Amino acid sequence: MKMSVLPRVLLALLVLLTTPLWAAEPKELTWSEMIPPDAPPEVPDMAPLHDLSQMGDMEAAPAARQDLPNAPVVTTLDGQLIRLPGYIVPLEVNEQGRTTEFLLVPYFGACIHVPPPPSNQIVHVTSKAGVQVDELYQPYWIEGAMQVKSSTSELADAGYQMDAQKIVVYELPE
């Protein structure tokens, strides 16, 4: 009789200990929470972004320079399951036309037509499934474990990385 009680107790303890993992809801993060409270304020470079007289079209224009490629990050975000809204800047697209690697940024046009935001305002995201991005001005919710780890791409330096577990279109509540 004592032997049959022990496995039940162990099973009950296992269920109690793992239930928070099953029920873990991602923390809804804002972009301002990705900047340390004691970080110096961003002072943008006031130099011209582009020589407009030599720009034929925006797509062919040289990339605008990132002002703060090594901005301070919030180290306590490392490993946290988060949910963050933002805009997708594609880096890699698979054969099915799905974006599998991208930069997540807080505003439309960042890294493409305007200078990239500071690195603590960019998340380098990878996704096995990818996402079909039809319009760059469409915001998305990205969910996954945040990594406080820098990365560099041809467009900008990012202060954070994430392997997206869920990507959904951001829709305003009605």
N, C-alpha and C positions, 0 to 999 in steps of 0.2 A: 504494500500500500504506500509506504514512504517513497518507494522508487517511482511510482506513477505520479506523485505530487511534484517531484523535482522537475521533470520535463515540462509540466504545465506552468510552473512558476517561471522557469527559464523562458518559455515561449511568451508568457505574458509580459515579462520584462523586455524581451526583444521587441515586441509590438509597441510597448510604451516608448522605448528609446528611439525607434525608427519612425514612429508616426509623425513627428515634426518634419522629417525629411520628405515624407509624402505630401504633407499639408503645407509645405513652405511656399508662401506667396512671395513673389519678387517685390523688392522695395521699389516704389515708384520714385525715381531720381529726377531732380531738376538739374539743368546745366550749371546753375550757380553753386550747387552743392559739390561740384567737381573742382572748384577753386578753393584752396585752403583759406580760412578766414584771415590769416595773417599775411597772405600774399600781397606783394606790392601791387598797386593798381596798374592796369595795362595802359601804357602810353604809346599810342600808335605812331609809327614812323610817318612823318609828314611829307616825305619825298613823294614825287609823282608815282602813281601806280604803274602807268604805262605811258609811252610816248604816243599819244592818240593820233598824231599826224602820220605815224608809220604803221598804224593798225589798219589792215584791210577789213578784216571781220574779227569778231570776238573769238571764234573758235581757233583761228590761226595765231592769235596774240600770244606773246610769251606769258608764261605763268607769273602771276603776281607773287611777290616775295612774302613769306610768312614773318610777321613781326616778332613773335615770341615762340620759337621752335622748342625751347626748353622750359616752358612755364611750369611752376610748381604744381604738384598733384596732391590729391588727398589719399594718403597711403592706406587709411582705414577702409577704403572701398575695395581693396584687394580681396578677391574671393567671394564677395557678396553677390547674391542673386538679385539682379536689378532689372527694372523696366524703364526704358528711356525713350522719349520721343525725339525724332529728328529727321533730317533729310539725308538721302543716300547719294553719295558721290561714287559711282562705280569705278572699281579698279580692275576687276576680272569678271568676264562673262563666259559661261560654259557654252557648249554646242547647242543646247536647247534655248539659249538666249536668256538664261537666268543669271543674275548677278550673284556670284559666290564669294566675292571679296570686295569690300567697300569701306569708305570712310563715312562715319555717321557724324553729321555736323548740326549745329543748332539753328541755322538759317539757310534759306534757299540761296543757291549761287555760290556758297562758300567754296573755295578752292578752284572754282571754274572761272567766274567773271569778276570776282572780287578777291582781295587777299585772304588767304586762309586764316581762320581764327587761331588764337594761341593753342599750343599743343594740348593744354588741359581742357580744351573745348572740342577735341576730336577723339573719336573712338575708332580704332581700326578693327573692323568686324569681318569674320569669316563665317560662312554658312555652308554646310554640306549640301543641303537641299537648294539653297539659293532663293532668290526672289525675282519675280518678273517685274522689272521697273519700266513702266510704259511712259511715265512722265516724271521728270526730275523735281518738279515742284510739289509732288505728292509726299507728305510726311508719313512716317511709319513709326510704330512702336517696336522696339527691339528688346527682347528678353534674353538674359543669359548671365553667366558668371563673369563679373568684371575682373579684369586683371590690370593692376597698376604696373604697366610695362610699356615702355616706349617703342615706337616703330617708325620707320621712315619709308615713304613712298615717293614717287615722282611728283606728287602734288603737294604733300605737306608732311610734317612730323606729327605723330599722334602720341599723347601721353598715356592713353589707355588702350586696351585690347579686349575683345570679347569673341567668344564662339557663340553665335546666335542659336538659341534653342527654339525661339519663336519670333516670327516677323509678321506683323499684321498692319494693315492700313490704319492710319490715325484718322479718326473721325470725331468731329466736335459733337458734344452732346446736344440734343435738340430740346 
